[in-house]
Each structure stands twice: as C-alpha cells, then as structure tokens.
Amino acid sequence: MRPMRSVLILAAAIMLWISSPSEAAELIMVRQAGCPWCAAWERDIGPIYSKSEAGQRAPLRTVDLRDRLPVLLKGPIVYTPTFVLVEKGREIGRIEGYTGDHFFWDILDALLLQLPAEASLYMPRRTTNEGSKTDP
C-alpha cells in the first residue's frame, strides 16, 4: 500500500507542476482549424519565429481556441489567430488577427517592451532607411 501512495503523491505533484502557470514570458498563439489567417502566419512567420530575438525572449506555444488556457486573461479570445504575451501566468497584452509580417513584428516589439524590468534586455529590431523591418 505504501508504494502506491508514494506513486499517487508523485503523480499529483507532477500534475500541479505541469498545470501551474509558467514564470517565464511566452507567446501563446490561439488558433483554430481552417483559419486562413492562422495558416498565413504559420507560413510567413512560423518557420522563423523561434530563431528571432522575440522568439528567444517569448517562446511560442500554440493552443486551440476551444482549449482552456492556464493563464489569467484580460478578456475573452474572439478572433483567430490571437497572440497573447504572458509573463508569470498573466496576460501582458495581445495581438488579435494577422494581416502581415510587418504588423505582427511591430506590435510584438511594443508588447515585449511592456515586460517587467528583468526582461528589459530585449531590443526591438531596427528599421532600415526605407522604413521596412530588418530580418528577425
């Protein structure tokens, strides 16, 4: 009986650890099947996001619109994709929709600057003379 009790306690501890909100910053992409804007983001940004400075600072987690998010949101998610920047289990801000890479990177840069002081090492990407963003 005692070994079984130890296993149950260990399993409960692991479940609490897995379900507890992340302390580090992360970007949660809320998507749904058949969303053309989600597919466009995954085509345009998805392959390079994790390699970018922003992706290093706030790794991406993708969830379905119907999934329960283990974070405290400021309001309901209505549109897909919605990108929620989270720090210590709380929403810092969000990007609703995807209309192109410049829009996404510009808004994400602004959101990342809102992270707490210990995250201030993040530097937004510079713009070129033509006004377009440099590669991430």
C-alpha positions in Angstrom: 0.0 0.0 0.0 2.8 2.5 0.9 4.5 2.4 -2.6 1.1 3.0 -4.2 0.6 6.1 -2.0 4.1 7.4 -2.9 3.3 7.0 -6.6 0.0 8.8 -6.2 1.7 11.7 -4.4 4.4 11.9 -7.0 1.8 11.9 -9.8 -0.2 14.7 -8.1 3.0 16.8 -7.7 3.9 16.4 -11.3 0.3 17.4 -12.4 0.5 20.5 -10.3 3.9 21.4 -11.7 2.7 20.9 -15.3 -0.6 22.8 -14.8 1.0 25.7 -12.9 1.4 28.9 -15.0 4.8 29.5 -16.5 7.0 32.0 -14.8 8.9 32.9 -18.0 7.5 35.0 -20.8 5.8 33.1 -23.6 3.7 34.0 -26.6 0.6 31.9 -26.9 -1.0 31.6 -30.3 -4.7 30.8 -30.1 -5.8 29.2 -33.4 -8.5 27.1 -34.9 -8.7 24.5 -37.7 -9.5 26.1 -41.1 -8.4 29.6 -40.1 -6.8 31.1 -43.2 -5.1 33.9 -41.2 -3.6 31.2 -38.9 -2.3 29.4 -41.9 -0.8 32.6 -43.3 1.0 33.3 -40.0 2.3 29.7 -39.9 3.6 30.1 -43.5 5.1 33.6 -43.1 6.4 33.8 -39.5 6.1 30.3 -38.1 9.4 28.9 -39.5 11.5 31.8 -38.3 9.8 32.8 -35.1 11.8 30.6 -32.7 15.0 31.8 -34.4 14.2 35.5 -33.8 15.1 37.6 -30.7 11.4 37.8 -29.9 11.1 34.0 -30.1 14.1 33.6 -27.8 12.5 36.0 -25.3 9.0 34.7 -25.5 8.8 31.1 -26.9 5.7 30.2 -28.8 3.0 27.8 -27.5 0.1 27.0 -29.9 -3.3 26.2 -28.5 -6.7 25.6 -30.0 -9.4 28.2 -29.4 -11.5 25.6 -27.5 -8.7 24.7 -25.1 -8.6 26.1 -21.6 -5.6 28.4 -21.2 -3.8 28.1 -17.9 -3.2 31.9 -17.7 -5.1 34.9 -16.4 -6.5 36.7 -19.4 -7.7 40.3 -19.6 -10.8 39.2 -21.6 -12.2 36.5 -23.9 -10.4 35.4 -27.1 -12.7 36.2 -30.0 -10.6 36.1 -33.1 -8.0 33.7 -34.5 -5.2 33.9 -34.5 -4.8 35.8 -31.3 -1.3 36.0 -29.9 -1.2 36.5 -26.1 2.0 37.6 -24.5 2.2 36.1 -21.0 4.5 36.7 -18.1 4.2 34.8 -14.7 0.8 33.4 -15.8 -0.8 36.8 -16.6 -1.6 38.4 -19.9 0.7 41.4 -20.7 -1.0 42.1 -24.0 -2.3 40.6 -27.2 -2.3 40.8 -31.0 -5.7 40.0 -32.5 -5.6 38.7 -36.0 -2.8 38.6 -38.6 -2.6 40.8 -41.6 1.0 40.6 -42.4 4.5 40.3 -41.1 5.2 44.0 -40.5 2.1 44.4 -38.4 2.9 41.3 -36.4 6.6 42.2 -35.7 5.8 45.9 -34.9 3.1 45.1 -32.4 5.1 42.2 -30.8 8.1 44.6 -30.4 5.8 47.0 -28.5 4.4 44.2 -26.3 7.8 42.8 -25.4 8.9 46.2 -24.2 6.0 46.0 -21.6 7.6 43.1 -19.9 8.9 43.6 -16.4 12.3 45.2 -15.8 14.2 41.9 -15.7 13.1 41.4 -19.3 14.5 44.8 -20.4 17.4 43.2 -22.3 15.1 42.8 -25.3 15.9 45.2 -28.1 13.3 45.7 -30.9 14.5 45.1 -34.4 15.8 48.2 -36.2 14.2 49.6 -39.3 16.1 50.3 -42.5 16.2 53.6 -44.3 13.3 52.5 -46.4 11.1 52.0 -43.3 10.9 48.2 -43.6 11.9 46.0 -40.8 15.2 44.1 -41.0 15.1 40.3 -40.8 14.4 38.9 -37.3 
